[in-house]
Amino acid sequence: MPGRGRAVPTTAAGALVLAGLGGCGALGSTAAPTPSVAPAPSYTVAVVAVPTPKPRTPAPALKTTGVAWPVILASLTGYGQWLLANPDPALVGAIASPGCSLYNLVSAQATGLLRDQAYLQPVPAVFGPVSGPSPAAGSSLAVLGNQVTLDVTASRPAEAVLSRGTGNLQISAFDALPPTALRITLIKGADSKWRFCTVNVTADTGESGDPSVPLF
């Protein structure tokens, strides 16, 4: 299973959705990310539940512009779970910036699932609280730059990995994510959409080389 302390699966698909952070280039972006400022007030919400996607269904719409961090986080996570339920490495760039650790993790997971003719059976992930920067009254969104850091607590039950070739029988599982304090970095691309870069345990160093937490 991919994730902290787990190797990417080779014969059975492996683990995954939530974040912490290094700067990475966003999909379609030509400018390097600029550090986020820390304007006040801060946006905080109590609990966000992510709707559970189903295999063999159309991709959910992404709501990843603006500064409604709980909505953006839930949208990115829901799409990430859908992507692993319908493995396609070519779609990872919709939710993660190439070169970032979460992009690498989800790409490896989707590739492993596709290779093994398997798919994820997602269960809801829960975030809460979620805290992130918000422009001061009268300020433009541009004050945030193209990189922001969110502090969240996230949890997710274990998820079954099913085989398409053996009557949809369970062949593996993604480990549960117990309630964990995370630091998530988002990168904004030239299309003004936010994407994951890193998802790290708050206690980590925060260096770009830290492996991402399997959020989905």
C-alpha positions as CSV (number, residue, x, y, z in Angstrom):
1,M,0.0,0.0,0.0
2,P,1.3,3.5,-0.8
3,G,1.5,6.0,2.0
4,R,3.7,6.7,5.0
5,G,5.7,3.6,5.7
6,R,4.1,1.6,2.8
7,A,5.4,0.7,-0.6
8,V,3.5,1.3,-3.8
9,P,1.7,-2.0,-4.6
10,T,3.0,-4.3,-7.3
11,T,0.5,-7.1,-7.5
12,A,-2.4,-5.8,-5.5
13,A,-3.3,-2.1,-5.6
14,G,-2.4,0.0,-2.7
15,A,-3.3,2.7,-0.5
16,L,-4.3,6.2,-0.6
17,V,-7.1,10.7,0.3
18,L,-5.7,14.0,2.8
19,A,-2.0,17.0,3.2
20,G,1.4,19.5,4.2
21,L,3.8,21.0,1.7
22,G,6.5,22.1,-0.6
23,G,6.3,24.4,-3.6
24,C,5.5,22.8,-6.9
25,G,4.4,23.9,-10.3
26,A,0.7,23.8,-11.0
27,L,-0.9,22.2,-14.0
28,G,-0.7,24.7,-16.8
29,S,1.2,27.2,-14.7
30,T,4.2,29.0,-16.0
31,A,5.1,30.9,-12.9
32,A,6.8,29.4,-9.8
33,P,4.6,29.4,-6.7
34,T,5.0,32.3,-4.4
35,P,4.8,31.9,-0.6
36,S,1.4,32.6,0.9
37,V,1.0,35.6,3.1
38,A,-0.8,35.3,6.4
39,P,-3.6,37.8,6.2
40,A,-6.2,38.0,8.9
41,P,-8.8,36.8,9.6
42,S,-8.3,33.1,9.2
43,Y,-11.0,30.9,7.7
44,T,-12.0,28.1,10.1
45,V,-14.9,25.6,9.9
46,A,-15.7,22.7,12.2
47,V,-16.4,19.5,10.1
48,V,-16.5,18.7,6.4
49,A,-17.8,15.3,5.2
50,V,-16.8,14.2,1.7
51,P,-19.5,12.6,-0.4
52,T,-18.5,9.1,-1.4
53,P,-18.1,8.5,-5.2
54,K,-18.9,5.3,-6.9
55,P,-17.0,3.2,-9.5
56,R,-18.0,3.4,-13.1
57,T,-19.7,6.8,-12.8
58,P,-18.9,10.1,-14.4
59,A,-16.2,12.3,-12.7
60,P,-17.6,14.7,-10.1
61,A,-17.5,18.4,-10.9
62,L,-14.5,20.2,-9.4
63,K,-15.1,23.3,-7.3
64,T,-11.6,24.5,-6.7
65,T,-11.5,28.2,-7.2
66,G,-11.9,31.0,-4.6
67,V,-11.1,30.7,-0.9
68,A,-13.9,28.5,0.4
69,W,-11.3,26.0,1.7
70,P,-13.7,23.4,3.1
71,V,-15.5,23.2,-0.3
72,I,-12.2,23.1,-2.2
73,L,-10.8,20.4,0.1
74,A,-13.9,18.3,-0.2
75,S,-14.0,18.6,-3.9
76,L,-10.4,17.7,-4.5
77,T,-10.7,14.7,-2.1
78,G,-13.9,13.5,-3.7
79,Y,-12.4,13.6,-7.1
80,G,-9.3,11.8,-5.9
81,Q,-11.4,9.0,-4.5
82,W,-13.4,8.8,-7.7
83,L,-10.1,8.6,-9.7
84,L,-8.9,5.6,-7.6
85,A,-12.4,4.0,-8.0
86,N,-12.0,4.5,-11.8
87,P,-8.1,4.3,-12.2
88,D,-6.7,6.7,-14.8
89,P,-3.2,8.1,-14.1
90,A,-3.7,10.7,-16.9
91,L,-6.3,12.5,-14.7
92,V,-4.2,13.0,-11.6
93,G,-3.2,16.5,-12.9
94,A,-6.8,17.6,-12.3
95,I,-6.3,17.5,-8.5
96,A,-2.5,17.6,-7.9
97,S,0.4,19.6,-9.2
98,P,3.0,17.6,-11.3
99,G,6.2,17.3,-9.4
100,C,4.6,17.5,-6.0
101,S,4.6,14.5,-3.6
102,L,0.8,14.0,-3.6
103,Y,0.8,13.9,-7.4
104,N,3.5,11.2,-7.3
105,L,1.6,9.2,-4.7
106,V,-1.8,9.2,-6.5
107,S,-0.1,8.6,-9.8
108,A,1.6,5.5,-8.4
109,Q,-1.7,4.3,-6.8
110,A,-3.7,4.8,-9.9
111,T,-1.0,3.0,-12.0
112,G,-0.9,0.1,-9.6
113,L,-4.7,-0.3,-9.6
114,L,-4.9,-0.1,-13.4
115,R,-2.1,-2.7,-13.8
116,D,-3.7,-5.1,-11.4
117,Q,-7.1,-4.7,-12.9
118,A,-8.4,-3.5,-9.6
119,Y,-10.2,-0.5,-8.2
120,L,-10.8,1.3,-4.9
121,Q,-14.1,1.1,-3.1
122,P,-14.0,4.5,-1.3
123,V,-15.5,5.3,2.1
124,P,-16.1,8.9,3.3
125,A,-13.2,11.0,4.5
126,V,-13.9,13.6,7.2
127,F,-12.1,16.8,7.8
128,G,-12.5,19.0,10.8
129,P,-11.5,21.6,11.7
130,V,-10.2,23.2,8.6
131,S,-8.2,26.4,8.9
132,G,-6.6,28.5,6.2
133,P,-5.8,32.1,5.1
134,S,-8.5,34.6,4.1
135,P,-8.1,38.0,2.5
136,A,-8.7,40.9,4.8
137,A,-11.9,42.9,4.1
138,G,-11.6,44.8,0.9
139,S,-8.5,42.9,-0.2
140,S,-8.2,41.1,-3.5
141,L,-7.7,37.3,-3.6
142,A,-4.4,38.0,-5.3
143,V,-3.0,38.8,-1.8
144,L,-2.9,35.1,-1.1
145,G,-0.5,34.4,-4.0
146,N,-0.5,31.0,-5.7
147,Q,0.4,28.8,-2.7
148,V,-1.5,28.4,0.5
149,T,-1.3,26.2,3.6
150,L,-4.3,24.6,5.3
151,D,-4.2,23.1,8.8
152,V,-6.8,20.3,9.1
153,T,-7.7,17.2,11.1
154,A,-8.6,14.3,8.8
155,S,-9.8,10.7,9.2
156,R,-10.9,7.9,6.9
157,P,-11.9,4.3,7.5
158,A,-10.1,1.5,5.7
159,E,-11.0,1.0,2.1
160,A,-11.4,-2.2,0.2
161,V,-9.5,-2.8,-3.1
162,L,-11.6,-5.0,-5.4
163,S,-10.5,-7.0,-8.5
164,R,-12.3,-6.5,-11.8
165,G,-11.1,-9.9,-13.0
166,T,-12.3,-12.1,-10.1
167,G,-15.9,-11.1,-9.7
168,N,-15.2,-7.9,-7.9
169,L,-13.7,-9.8,-4.9
170,Q,-11.6,-7.9,-2.3
171,I,-7.9,-8.5,-2.9
172,S,-6.4,-5.9,-0.7
173,A,-7.2,-2.7,1.3
174,F,-6.0,0.8,2.0
175,D,-5.2,1.3,5.6
176,A,-7.5,3.5,7.7
177,L,-6.4,7.1,8.4
178,P,-7.1,7.7,12.1
179,P,-7.9,11.3,13.2
180,T,-4.6,13.0,12.3
181,A,-3.5,16.7,12.4
182,L,-2.3,17.5,8.8
183,R,-0.8,20.4,7.0
184,I,-1.9,20.6,3.4
185,T,-0.3,22.8,0.7
186,L,-2.4,23.8,-2.3
187,I,-1.0,25.3,-5.5
188,K,-3.0,27.6,-7.8
189,G,-2.5,27.1,-11.5
190,A,-2.8,29.6,-14.4
191,D,-6.4,28.4,-14.7
192,S,-7.0,29.9,-11.1
193,K,-7.8,26.4,-9.8
194,W,-6.3,25.0,-6.6
195,R,-4.6,21.6,-6.6
196,F,-2.9,19.5,-3.9
197,C,0.8,19.7,-3.6
198,T,1.7,18.0,-0.3
199,V,-0.2,16.4,2.6
200,N,1.9,15.9,5.7
201,V,1.4,15.1,9.3
202,T,1.8,18.4,11.2
203,A,4.6,17.0,13.3
204,D,6.7,16.3,10.1
205,T,9.5,18.6,9.1
206,G,7.5,20.0,6.2
207,E,10.3,19.4,3.7
208,S,9.4,18.7,0.1
209,G,10.9,15.2,0.4
210,D,8.4,14.1,3.1
211,P,6.0,11.5,1.7
212,S,2.4,12.6,1.4
213,V,-0.2,11.0,3.7
214,P,-2.6,8.8,1.8
215,L,-5.7,10.9,2.1
216,F,-8.1,9.3,-0.3
